[in-house]
Each structure stands twice: as C-alpha cells, then as structure tokens.
Amino acid sequence: MASDATILVIGTFDTKSDELAYLREQIESQGAAAICMDVSVLGDAAIPVEIDKHEVASAAGSSIAEAAAAGEENSAMQIMARGASTLSSQLHADGRIDAMVALGGTMGTDLAPPGGGQPVIGMTSLGSSCLSYMKRLKPALEDRGFEVAIFHATGMGGMAFENIARGGGFAAVMDFALSEIGNLYAGSVVNSGEQRLRSAGGAGIPQIVAPGCIDLIDFAGWQDIPERFLDRPFHAHNRLIKCSAFNAAERRETARFVAERLAGARGPTHFILPAGGIEEWDKPGEPAHDPEGLAAFCDEVRKVMKPPVILSETAAHINDQGFADLALSILDGWIKDGTVAAPASNKEPKS
C-alpha cells in the first residue's frame, strides 16, 4: 500500500465498530490514511467517523428520520447506498481518496455490490514481482470499457474466481496464473480445489488462458513435503510458504493436467504459450531458470492442446509487452465478431 494513499472505509459503525476500527488501524499501520463513513440507520457510530450517517442520508436527498421511517431494512439501505455512492464518487473526483473498502453484515455488504454498468474481465495473477502482465493489461482493458477484477491465485483467490465464473459473472476471463493447478497436481494444500480451470469453460464464458507460474510448487510451511518431491531443494518464501520447481517430466504432466481441464469447455477457449518464459524468476540468471524444463513444457503443450481449444504461441515472456499485445488482440477479435459483447463505453484501443 502506498504510504500516501487514502482509503475510504464504509460500514455500519453502530454494529461493526470493533471490526471497522481494526480495519482502520491496519490501514494506518501501513502508513496510509483512512476516512470513515458511517452508513448506519438506527444506531449511532460507536467510534468517531469523518462522515456521519446524517451526511450520507442527506447526500441521497433524504434524512435518517426518513430512512428509519421506511419500515424495513431494504428501503433504508437503498437510501444509504445512494448517499454513500454519491459521496464516494465526489471524494474520488476531488482526489481525496485512492480506494475504498466496505465492511458489514448482510445489509452492510449490500451497500457495495457492483452496479453492473461495466462488463467485468476476470483475471488471475500473483504479486507483480513474479507476474506483472496485469500492469499492462488492466489500463488497456479499462480503455476498452471493461472493469477488471484481479484475483490473487494462492488458493482462496482462485476459489473466488471460479465461483464468480461458475455464476456467469464475467464477460470474459484472462486466466494467466495457473500456480494453483500446479499445486493441486503436486498435492499441496495451497490450491483452489478440483474445479480450478473448469468453471469459466463450464459456464460457456470466453476464456484466454496462459501458464503463468505453473513451473513452481508452493507447499504450506507446516505441510510435509510428499516423498516424490524430496529430491530437490526448497526455499522458504516466508513463514507460510516453501517453494521449489517441477522437473521436466513433471512439467509435461502439468501440461496434460491443464489440457484435460480445458477440453471440457463449452465456450471459446484460447491458450497462449509464451515460449520466452512463464514467470519473472525463470529468466536467465534468475533462480528458477530452467530452459530444458520450459522446453519440455512447451513441447507437451503443442502435443496435447487440441481443438476446440485454440493454441497461439509467442516468443515473448509472459511479462513482456508482446504477450499482452497478443492477449488483447484475441479479445479484440472476440469483440469484433460478437463473441464478447462490446462495452457500452467502448473506446478505440490506444495505439
């Protein structure tokens, strides 16, 4: 988190004050600032806030008395949601906040669902020190009128991604971080379950897939390493994760593991093979550089990726501009032929 960032914290400060106070404390502990907005109706904020419930209701052209007199929670929350949306938009337009987070119970959470105005591209990734393609792709996709939802592929992130895809929540997906698939194959608990890489295809959502970080193995720090992986060194990434890498034969197996999942897709599926590398640490001079292992993986992908999955290969590394350009050209083709509906606010891509 940037040390000069300001985060808007929205919540029902009458019933969730302890949790919201903790959230504010954590934001400030990282050097950022917090602005708290209370969207309670019946109760009063248990801790001081910068924007109280009366200001929120007023921004909706109403009052707390009117919200309370509505007689049921849904109508009251709609008033507070309109006010919170108005104030949040104004704070952002004025440059006073960099991001927002909302926390609450069922009704509090209802204050912050997406408005549905922009179609969403679901994207998987990891930290930018390892996978940085999202830095190129996110602004380019937003220029095209999409909202981009990025999921950290370390287990829970993949589960959330799959759940939303299964419900048809994405216009398309760019599933470029397959570390959870490799971990599932290896028997690591750092995975997102057997449905990983099946949900978007099962829902018929157009998907572009690439093998980011599928060369690495992540085991939980407390997990015993399976016997078949004891023949290689492991690095303690932190107290929670220890990492190693697949050998050439295992990389061929992970390629088949991916192909089997994609073969069941009911929607358009395009697999990009970045022959120049699949994560930052496999570049020459980096600790995961293994040209023989990468060559084995690429060779197996070419053998097992069969129609209706379309395979495109690029000499680029997954973090290079050439990879991002290829992914965008595939999406643009789908928009042009109607496979993916063009956003209402679609703009001409920047050259």
RONU-210220 format. One record per residue (C-alpha): x, y, z. Coordinates in nm, 3 decimals. Layout:
<rs>
X, Y, Z
X, Y, Z
...
</rs>
This chain:
<rs>
X, Y, Z
0.000, 0.000, 0.000
0.135, 0.341, -0.095
0.234, 0.539, 0.213
0.046, 0.847, 0.087
-0.274, 0.659, -0.003
-0.607, 0.750, 0.150
-0.864, 0.473, 0.186
-1.236, 0.532, 0.235
-1.375, 0.285, 0.492
-1.753, 0.239, 0.462
-1.952, 0.042, 0.715
-2.226, 0.018, 0.972
-2.037, 0.172, 1.262
-2.319, 0.105, 1.508
-2.289, -0.276, 1.495
-1.947, -0.334, 1.337
-1.740, -0.071, 1.515
-1.481, -0.315, 1.652
-1.414, -0.470, 1.312
-1.408, -0.133, 1.135
-1.178, 0.017, 1.400
-0.939, -0.274, 1.346
-0.954, -0.221, 0.969
-0.872, 0.146, 1.012
-0.586, 0.060, 1.248
-0.437, -0.180, 0.992
-0.460, 0.077, 0.712
-0.289, 0.340, 0.923
-0.024, 0.095, 1.044
0.099, 0.074, 0.685
0.141, 0.448, 0.659
-0.182, 0.524, 0.475
-0.474, 0.738, 0.588
-0.835, 0.635, 0.641
-1.160, 0.828, 0.604
-1.451, 0.654, 0.776
-1.810, 0.679, 0.651
-2.096, 0.557, 0.872
-2.397, 0.409, 0.690
-2.588, 0.302, 0.999
-2.957, 0.389, 1.024
-3.098, 0.310, 1.367
-2.789, 0.315, 1.587
-2.511, 0.567, 1.635
-2.146, 0.517, 1.546
-1.959, 0.373, 1.842
-1.633, 0.544, 1.738
-1.563, 0.883, 1.576
-1.607, 0.898, 1.199
-1.527, 1.164, 0.939
-1.858, 1.127, 0.753
-2.160, 1.054, 0.972
-2.488, 0.887, 0.881
-2.674, 1.218, 0.857
-2.438, 1.344, 0.586
-2.479, 1.016, 0.396
-2.860, 1.032, 0.405
-2.853, 1.398, 0.303
-2.638, 1.316, 0.001
-2.921, 1.085, -0.111
-3.171, 1.371, -0.086
-3.320, 1.220, 0.226
-3.267, 1.204, 0.601
-3.202, 0.947, 0.871
-3.554, 1.007, 1.001
-3.697, 0.921, 0.659
-3.476, 0.612, 0.630
-3.581, 0.493, 0.977
-3.946, 0.556, 0.895
-3.923, 0.336, 0.584
-4.030, 0.045, 0.800
-3.797, -0.218, 0.651
-3.423, -0.253, 0.607
-3.410, -0.279, 0.229
-3.563, 0.065, 0.165
-3.349, 0.222, 0.436
-3.032, 0.068, 0.297
-3.115, 0.187, -0.054
-3.121, 0.543, 0.076
-2.786, 0.497, 0.247
-2.640, 0.323, -0.058
-2.734, 0.617, -0.283
-2.580, 0.861, -0.039
-2.264, 0.656, 0.005
-2.226, 0.623, -0.373
-2.270, 0.996, -0.426
-2.020, 1.090, -0.157
-1.767, 0.826, -0.262
-1.777, 0.942, -0.623
-1.729, 1.302, -0.516
-1.438, 1.217, -0.286
-1.268, 1.029, -0.569
-1.334, 1.307, -0.821
-1.184, 1.558, -0.578
-0.872, 1.343, -0.540
-0.932, 1.289, -0.169
-0.937, 0.907, -0.179
-0.739, 0.645, -0.369
-0.956, 0.342, -0.293
-1.246, 0.224, -0.079
-1.340, -0.078, 0.125
-1.682, -0.165, 0.265
-1.747, -0.397, 0.557
-2.065, -0.501, 0.727
-2.322, -0.770, 0.784
-2.569, -0.875, 0.516
-2.728, -0.531, 0.482
-2.396, -0.351, 0.519
-2.242, -0.565, 0.247
-2.539, -0.487, 0.021
-2.419, -0.128, 0.014
-2.118, -0.219, -0.204
-2.215, -0.464, -0.488
-2.102, -0.365, -0.840
-2.355, -0.150, -1.020
-2.343, -0.367, -1.329
-2.269, -0.076, -1.558
-1.947, -0.222, -1.700
-1.881, -0.579, -1.809
-1.611, -0.745, -1.600
-1.297, -0.922, -1.716
-1.183, -1.174, -1.455
-0.805, -1.204, -1.436
-0.582, -1.424, -1.222
-0.233, -1.318, -1.119
0.024, -1.318, -0.840
0.247, -1.046, -0.698
0.395, -0.815, -0.960
0.750, -0.920, -0.870
0.662, -1.255, -1.028
0.381, -1.181, -1.275
0.346, -0.824, -1.399
0.130, -0.856, -1.712
-0.168, -0.704, -1.527
0.014, -0.370, -1.518
-0.004, -0.362, -1.899
-0.341, -0.527, -1.942
-0.556, -0.354, -1.678
-0.535, 0.000, -1.823
-0.574, -0.132, -2.178
-0.888, -0.324, -2.081
-1.028, -0.023, -1.896
-0.966, 0.187, -2.208
-1.192, -0.061, -2.390
-1.469, -0.002, -2.136
-1.425, -0.309, -1.915
-1.391, -0.335, -1.541
-1.103, -0.563, -1.441
-1.125, -0.790, -1.136
-0.786, -0.938, -1.044
-0.769, -1.248, -0.824
-0.455, -1.349, -0.631
-0.408, -1.713, -0.727
-0.299, -1.852, -0.390
-0.596, -2.072, -0.304
-0.879, -1.852, -0.182
-0.833, -1.616, -0.477
-0.877, -1.900, -0.723
-1.184, -2.024, -0.536
-1.345, -1.680, -0.558
-1.254, -1.655, -0.928
-1.407, -1.997, -1.000
-1.721, -1.922, -0.801
-1.791, -1.598, -0.988
-1.715, -1.763, -1.322
-1.949, -2.051, -1.240
-2.227, -1.799, -1.184
-2.160, -1.628, -1.518
-2.024, -1.312, -1.356
-1.758, -1.235, -1.619
-1.783, -1.117, -1.978
-1.455, -1.299, -2.042
-1.161, -1.425, -1.840
-0.785, -1.394, -1.869
-0.671, -1.685, -1.656
-0.296, -1.634, -1.670
-0.177, -1.756, -1.325
-0.202, -2.135, -1.300
0.008, -2.185, -0.988
-0.294, -2.335, -0.809
-0.319, -2.601, -1.082
0.045, -2.698, -1.033
-0.005, -2.708, -0.657
-0.314, -2.925, -0.696
-0.116, -3.167, -0.912
0.164, -3.172, -0.650
-0.071, -3.240, -0.359
-0.016, -2.903, -0.194
-0.291, -2.754, 0.020
-0.217, -2.419, -0.148
-0.474, -2.489, -0.417
-0.831, -2.391, -0.502
-0.988, -2.731, -0.550
-1.072, -2.971, -0.829
-1.291, -2.717, -1.010
-0.998, -2.489, -1.083
-0.983, -2.415, -1.458
-1.323, -2.572, -1.518
-1.583, -2.311, -1.419
-1.546, -2.048, -1.691
-1.544, -2.318, -1.957
-1.839, -2.493, -1.797
-2.037, -2.168, -1.797
-1.951, -2.100, -2.161
-1.753, -1.785, -2.077
-1.488, -1.695, -2.338
-1.151, -1.760, -2.179
-0.793, -1.680, -2.265
-0.556, -1.899, -2.064
-0.178, -1.888, -2.014
0.054, -2.093, -1.788
0.187, -1.827, -1.551
0.387, -1.980, -1.262
0.282, -2.336, -1.333
0.652, -2.430, -1.309
0.666, -2.359, -0.935
0.546, -2.566, -0.639
0.414, -2.397, -0.325
0.368, -2.602, -0.009
0.232, -2.462, 0.315
0.511, -2.406, 0.568
0.356, -2.657, 0.807
0.283, -2.919, 0.538
0.501, -3.228, 0.500
0.651, -3.242, 0.152
0.537, -3.554, -0.037
0.811, -3.812, -0.080
0.828, -3.776, -0.457
0.939, -3.413, -0.418
1.204, -3.469, -0.152
1.480, -3.496, -0.414
1.505, -3.121, -0.469
1.582, -2.810, -0.266
1.303, -2.598, -0.123
1.320, -2.227, -0.048
1.128, -2.075, 0.244
0.946, -1.791, 0.067
0.813, -1.679, 0.405
0.692, -1.847, 0.724
0.380, -1.970, 0.545
0.510, -2.090, 0.208
0.805, -2.300, 0.093
0.876, -2.318, -0.279
1.052, -2.536, -0.531
1.012, -2.619, -0.900
0.888, -2.904, -1.116
1.132, -3.106, -1.320
1.093, -3.158, -1.696
0.886, -3.476, -1.668
0.651, -3.316, -1.415
0.610, -3.012, -1.636
0.489, -3.237, -1.915
0.235, -3.382, -1.674
0.111, -3.037, -1.571
0.064, -2.953, -1.940
-0.160, -3.258, -1.974
-0.336, -3.164, -1.649
-0.427, -2.823, -1.798
-0.529, -2.961, -2.138
-0.768, -3.210, -1.977
-0.950, -2.932, -1.795
-0.975, -2.703, -2.095
-1.104, -2.982, -2.317
-1.436, -2.973, -2.132
-1.501, -2.605, -2.203
-1.835, -2.514, -2.362
-1.723, -2.165, -2.459
-1.445, -2.022, -2.677
-1.106, -2.110, -2.530
-0.770, -1.973, -2.645
-0.444, -2.089, -2.486
-0.139, -1.865, -2.517
0.201, -2.034, -2.489
0.471, -1.775, -2.402
0.780, -1.969, -2.508
1.006, -1.697, -2.365
0.913, -1.782, -2.008
0.621, -1.803, -1.768
0.725, -1.603, -1.461
0.988, -1.347, -1.369
1.217, -1.588, -1.186
1.261, -1.821, -1.484
1.456, -1.561, -1.682
1.829, -1.617, -1.742
2.026, -1.551, -1.427
1.722, -1.596, -1.200
1.685, -1.889, -0.954
1.408, -2.071, -1.147
1.579, -2.050, -1.488
1.542, -2.395, -1.643
1.543, -2.383, -2.025
1.520, -2.763, -2.053
1.214, -2.775, -1.826
1.047, -2.489, -2.013
1.121, -2.656, -2.347
0.966, -2.981, -2.223
0.654, -2.799, -2.107
0.619, -2.611, -2.438
0.670, -2.930, -2.636
0.400, -3.111, -2.441
0.155, -2.821, -2.475
0.195, -2.833, -2.852
0.112, -3.205, -2.843
-0.186, -3.205, -2.609
-0.370, -2.878, -2.670
-0.632, -2.986, -2.921
-0.936, -2.822, -3.087
-1.173, -2.674, -2.998
-0.905, -2.510, -2.782
-0.707, -2.270, -2.999
-0.333, -2.259, -2.935
-0.127, -1.947, -3.007
0.244, -1.931, -2.940
0.461, -1.626, -2.888
0.834, -1.599, -2.839
0.767, -1.336, -2.574
0.796, -1.386, -2.200
0.464, -1.374, -2.016
0.562, -1.038, -1.860
0.661, -0.882, -2.195
0.457, -0.638, -2.399
0.434, -0.893, -2.681
0.235, -1.129, -2.457
-0.005, -0.853, -2.352
-0.049, -0.744, -2.713
-0.139, -1.098, -2.819
-0.393, -1.137, -2.537
-0.554, -0.805, -2.630
-0.567, -0.895, -2.999
-0.755, -1.216, -2.916
-1.005, -1.025, -2.704
-1.043, -0.756, -2.971
-1.118, -1.027, -3.225
-1.388, -1.166, -2.999
-1.538, -0.820, -2.956
-1.535, -0.764, -3.332
-1.711, -1.093, -3.411
-1.959, -1.061, -3.123
-1.820, -1.344, -2.910
-1.771, -1.085, -2.633
-2.020, -0.800, -2.623
-1.859, -0.460, -2.667
-1.895, -0.243, -2.354
-2.133, 0.049, -2.390
-1.844, 0.284, -2.315
-1.610, 0.105, -2.557
-1.335, 0.333, -2.682
-1.087, 0.279, -2.958
-0.783, 0.095, -2.818
-0.479, 0.317, -2.778
-0.211, 0.253, -3.040
</rs>
